[in-house]
């Protein structure tokens, strides 16, 4: 299984129709206060949510509603874009889909090595350690030729909706210095 919240900053800039600013503006309102329809036995298990998260990042976009709440939020490191860097956070499931699609752009092969995951003490957070395991295709901005292996790692903290068990917030930290080095960048803007 393969998973993560990584993204090629170059690929994002090339993704037709994906606008991170519009993603922020399109934040859905909070869900109404209703009783939780889930029980301890019907809530999505940790193993299943991790398997679904990995399946989403492997390219199965149809599984989104089995992974995340519609108002999922993702907080992550700044991305180098052109001669600056930008915060690139996600504020809904539409933004997550665009993020997954953009992350896969520019690669001939794109996947992850799953190192480990575990539940936090309260059961509403999962700590997930991953490593990108990809092969470059035509990646604009990279000085490396197609066929070059790219690897770097990160850790995601997947916060779960207490009721359904679906992911409703992600805190992601990636080793972008290694990532940009792997792509052959000589410098990056901050």
Secondary structure by P-SEA (a helix, b strand, c coil): ccccccccaaaaaacccccaaaaaaacccccccccccccccccccaaaaaaaaaaaaaccccccccccccbbbbbbccccccccccccccccaaaaaaaaaaaaccccbbbbbbccccccccccbbbbbbbbbbbbccccccccccccccccccccccccccccccccbbbbbcaaaaaaaaaccccccc
